[in-house]
Amino acid sequence: MKVFKTFLEVANTRHFGRAADNLYITQAAVSARIKQLEEFVNAPLFVRLKNNITLTLAGERLLPYATTMVRALQQVKSEISLIDAKLMPFSIAATPNVWDAYFQNYLTVAANAFDELAFKTEMLGIRQLHASIIDNTLDLALMFDPFLTNEVCSEQIAQINLSLVSSEPNVSAEQAMSKGYIFVDWGAQFASEHEAKYGRNFVPKLKTSTGRIALDFLLAQGGSAYLPNALAEPFIESGELHRVKGKHAMKRSIYAVYQKHNRNVDIVEQVVEVIDQSSPQRPAILEMASNVE
């Protein structure tokens, strides 16, 4: 696994020295591992130019397999370590926006409902989620759009409400779009509806795929953004944010996605059911925000 982890670190940093620092090994050890892997696949993996390291075509082809290999071996290691504790590992991942808008409310509920499970959670991009579900190294993925393939189940479990909010009171949608607007990517459906409502004649101050980043920037710099009610409500209650005048609400669906042939499919379905039917309290950090005077 060490050679694959080293390959992924070099591919990520594009620098042998930084990869060595991140892995707490020498640069010579990094070079030796990459050479070992190149000899194994019988092809160069990186183009080495001064201050510029890029993946070769072979390196690009190896990247998803190395990722899968490392994840699978880490999963095996984790499962073996849990044997003595009589716990079953269970992995859940979501895109950052699904986490911010939805799942942060449900993790504690799921963990409390299954004492026999040891949960591992991650934030991953949509392509990583798809790949991890297909290769069965992830038990459950939560995402905005269904994964349309015969190998997986995509079950709609919730809808989230998005509100257009501003740091200033009594702001119209036109004013919100014209100054300090933060465009949050809530997916293809949102982008289409957003364009239908407001057109393209505005220049966002910031574009981000993460609601939490938008919230932090909004509170620090001012402006407007579409945020989930669950994320924005504490700050509306405290007077730090305000809903933009008019009717601007949008909705997004949340899908639970899992491999049909997962060996723990019965457990996966039970976890999905608990998440689907629960009504969690707000996370402590947001509860604290709502109590700020």
Secondary structure, 3 states (H helix, E strand, C coil): CHHHHHHHHHHHHCCHHHHHHHHCCCHHHHHHHHHHHHHHHCCCCEEEECCEEEECHHHHHHHHHHHHHHHHHHHHHHHHHCCCCCCEEEEEEECHHHHHHCHHHCHHHHHHHCCCEEEEEEECCHHHHHHHHHCCCCCEEEECCCCCCCCEEEEEEEEEEEEEEECCCCCCHHHHHHCCEEEECCCHHHHHHHHHHHCCCCCCCEEECCHHHHHHHHHHHCCEEEEEHHHHHHHHHCCCCEECCCCCCEEEEEEEEEECCCCCHHHHHHHHHHHHHCCCCCCHHHHHHHCCC
